[in-house]
């Protein structure tokens, strides 16, 4: 195949921008369908395009990848990944969940609200939604099943809560989009909280209706003493998310620096307060951190090279002209962006879609008068819906694996939650104040 493609190089050279469809749409689609990891699919398509359809030297791909992975902000990714693993290991996540359960566990669908609240507090710190869900689900699922809730319903709510929490700082997704689109990280951290709360409220409404027939066991209300005890135990854990976000927003520390503060705080809390710190797990945790961080950075690198190839081909100019002609002006552009990122978030696993399209679409959004933070939040939320939507969304199947539930049992139950997420995203897109009101 390589020899055949090389012999056909004169043909590719004559096709112009049709090569974009051949290599970056058809080629990537075939590779992904064949099970090739997304980073390698991007890299192979980019190498093929540059080698066969342009006269640029292949070394430019390495330099673009190096540039994409060398941004200082990306240094925080392995630190936040390690921090998330530490939170789970030291028992801080369980303490937060226990406190929320003492407040809401007795009401109809109460544990569903606890799950949403726990994901809101825990999410974003680990850098991986799988880690966030794995920290919360084992604590809540046994009791929720004991109350009569269907496993498929639990997994559906877990997947939807993962999508809801994409903009909650210090999310790695926020750091990545701030890096590739040159948006203030502090502004993104500030702007991401309220939109996530809107989506959480939408999910809570659906959970209330859905829990009517499932949550069959009535639990007694926790006493004031029990709530107070759970709160005291959870105080060190509850402080951490607010400490991280306040330090960045107030300018006390950068996103890179605050991750080290969080690690030091968590280690101290695990050793001195919760007395749960297994030194034997440190080395495996570091290995997991390196593996996950490496995969994220490699995706960023290959997607950056692919985005450069698209830009050099003139695609960005053509895209700007096409998007500028969308009926409805800024509103039409925003609606089309939501559709595009829902689809690409499902097919490209989230972060690659942002790295690939952010440099192309953000200048267009700016020309149309859309605030960069507002646009960032909307496209991240849309990307999250695609990431957790069957039949392609990897996040959905990850949630099923964590909950040990057959995906077939959850597919029919997840759609009301995804509908609520879409409604919430549309509200956030229509009301810019939700994203930029506190900047």
Residue, then its C-alpha position, 0 to 999 in steps of 0.5 A: x500500500x505504501x509503494x502504491x501510494x508513493x507511485x500515485x504521488x503525482x496524482x495526489x499533487x494534482x488534487x489540491x484540497x481534495x487531499x484533505x478529504x482523502x487523508x484527514x476524513x477518509x484516512x482517519x475514519x478508516x484508521x479509527x474504524x480499524x482500531x488504530x489509537x487516535x493519536x497514531x491515526x492523526x499522525x499517519x494521516x498527517x505524514x501521508x498528506x505531507x509526504x504525498x500531497x505537498x513539497x514540505x519536508x517531513x521534519x516539519x511534522x516533528x517540529x509541529x508536534x514538539x511545539x504542540x507538546x511544549x507549551x508550559x501550561x501542559x506541564x500541569x497535566x501529569x501533576x493534576x493526574x497524580x493529584x487525582x490518584x492521590x485523592x482516591x488513595x487517601x480517602x478524601x473522595x470517600x469523605x466528600x461522598x459520605x458528607x453529601x450522602x448524610x445531607x441528601x441520602x434520605x430524600x427521593x432520588x437523594x443518592x442521585x443528587x449525591x452522585x452529581x454533587x460528588x462529581x461536581x466536587x471531585x471532577x476535573x482534578x484527576x485529568x481523566x473522567x475515568x478516574x473521576x467516575x472510578x473515585x465516586x461510583x464504588x462508594x455509591x453504587x452498592x447502596x443505590x442498587x440496594x434501594x432498587x435502582x437499576x444498574x443501567x440507570x446508575x451508569x447512565x447518570x454516571x456517564x452524564x455526570x462525567x459530561x456535565x463536569x467537563x468545565x469544572x476547574x482544574x479540568x485538563x480540558x480547560x488547560x488544553x484549550x487555553x493552551x491551543x487557543x491562547x485563552x486565559x486559564x484563570x478566566x476559564x477556571x472562573x467561567x466554567x463553574x456556573x455552566x456546569x451547575x446549570x447542567x447539573x441542575x438539568x440532570x437533577x431534574x431528570x434524575x428526580x423524575x427517573x427515580x420515582x419508580x426505582x428508588x423504592x427504599x425510604x431511608x431515615x434522615x441523618x441526625x444533626x450529630x451524624x451530619x456534623x460528624x461527616x462534615x468534620x471528617x470531610x472538611x479537609x477534603x472539601x477545602x481542596x477543590x476550593x483551594x485550587x480554584x481560588x489560588x488560580x483565580x486570585x492570581x496566587x499561583x499559576x495552573x502549574x504551580x497550584x497542582x504542586x500545592x494540591x499534591x503537597x496538601x493531599x499528601x499531608x492530609x492523607x498522612x496526618x488526618x485520614x491516616x490512609x497513605x499506602x507507600x507501596x502504591x506510590x510507584x504504580x501511581x507514578x507509572x499510571x500518571x506517566x502513561x496517562x499523561x504521555x497519551x494525552x500529550x501525544x494526542x495533543x502533539x499529533x493533533x497540533x501537527x494535523x491542525x498545522x497541515x489543515x491551516x497550511x492547506x488554506x482550509x482555515x480560510x475556506x472554513x472561515x468563509x463558509x462559517x461566516x455565511x451561516x444563517x443567523x450570524x453569531x447565533x447560527x455559528x454557535x449552533x453549528x459549533x455545538x453540532x460539530x463538536x458533539x459529533x467530533x467529540x464522539x468520534x475523536x474522543x474529546x481532546x483531539x477535537x478541541x486541539x484540531x479545531x480550536x485554532x481554526x474556529x476561535x478566530x471566527x468566533x472572535x470576528x463574530x463578537x463571541x467572547x473567547x471564554x464563552x465560546x470555550x465553555x460551550x464547545x467543551x460542553x458540546x464535546x463532552x456530550x459527544x464523548x459520553x453518547x452511544x454508540x461511539x462515545x468512549x466515555x459511555x463505555x468507560x462508565x459501563x466498565x466502571x459500573x460493571x454493567x452491560x452497555x445494552x442495559x444502559x443505552x435506552x436509559x441514557x438518552x433523557x440525561x443526554x437530552x438534559x445536557x443538550x438543553x443545558x448547553x443551549x441555555x449556556x450558549x444563549x446566555x453568555x453571562x453564565x460563562x463570563x458574568x464573573x470575569 
